[in-house]
């Protein structure tokens, strides 16, 4: 077990009982444009670079594009965390992605987990769905196997993510992003181990902030994690779930205005 990942997993909040439908991939737009922005064929900077993300498998896409050294996955949804943990288990057990897909489908067949419709705006998915199975969650994992840009689409990206999993360089925990103290502790662990937060994927978490107090806490937690060079990927409803990327420098400057 990796000491850093073990420490990060200790931040898991047992008091959170949310069991909402979870996401396999993403139902957001503009993915191909974002891939071109984020893709990094070789490492430009020295040092350990980490991707931090919320929600589902789309984080693996980003981590592969950026050639992240570590991945930290967090969510307030316990079902999402369970799904991600099982994903890691199946990745470690299967050297080839075809076997991963088969075992993931077996797992889903045995579970009564509820999934949000992740790719309902994707026309390519609708074509795939027409000859897929009637169970949408099975269609979704099978589609990730076919979708260009997905970490599961080719052997090279699958092997990259699997290597991180085998080295225990992927840490998962359940927490509310508004719990600023947890993310302050997380940042301390990263800093003392000279790990830079390269990318943060937020999906549309900001849409779920119910009041000004939560929005302030959200910004505080994010400000703790980012540096000037961190790239933040988000997709708020007001923009039609179209993904955008902003730099940490731009985000931090907004908070000081």
Secondary structure, 3 states (H helix, E strand, C coil): CCHHHHHHHCCCCCCCCCCCCECCCCCCECHHHHHHHHCCCCCCCCCEEEEEEECCCHHHHHHHHHCCCEEEEEECCHHHHHHHHHHHHHHHHCCCHHHHHHHHHHHHHHCCCCECCCCCCCHHHHHHHHCCCCCHHHHHHHHHHHCCCCCCCCHHHHHHHHHHHHCCCEEEEECCCCCHHHHHHHHHHHHHCCEEEEEEEEECHHHHCCCHHHHHHHHHHHHHHCCCCCEEEECCHHHCCECEEEEHHHHHHHHHC
